[in-house]
Amino acid sequence: MVYQVDKQTHKVALVTGGGGNRGIGRETSRQLALRGYHVLI
């Protein structure tokens, strides 16, 4: 599950469930980071 908070220019995404270090969680985290989000796993 991904929660996104966007306040002015601060973009934060919290990636849960997939672990963020493999599979879809990792890819989701990578894509969000490329789009300027600070990703929390």
C-alpha positions in Angstrom: 0.0 0.0 0.0 1.3 3.5 -0.8 0.4 6.6 1.0 1.4 10.0 -0.5 1.6 13.3 1.2 2.3 16.4 -0.9 2.7 19.7 1.0 3.9 22.5 -1.3 7.1 21.1 -2.7 7.7 18.4 -0.1 6.7 15.0 -1.6 6.8 12.0 0.8 5.7 8.5 -0.1 5.3 5.7 2.5 5.6 2.2 0.9 4.2 -0.6 3.1 3.4 -4.2 2.5 5.9 -5.1 -0.2 8.9 -4.5 1.9 10.3 -2.0 -0.6 13.5 -4.0 -1.1 12.2 -6.5 -3.7 9.4 -7.0 -6.2 6.7 -4.5 -6.7 7.5 -2.6 -3.5 11.1 -2.0 -4.8 9.9 -0.9 -8.2 7.2 1.4 -6.7 9.8 3.0 -4.4 12.2 3.4 -7.3 9.7 5.1 -9.6 8.5 7.4 -6.8 12.1 8.4 -6.0 12.7 9.2 -9.7 9.6 11.5 -9.6 11.1 13.5 -6.8 9.4 11.8 -3.8 11.3 11.1 -0.5 10.5 7.4 -0.1 10.0 5.8 3.3 10.0 2.0 3.4 
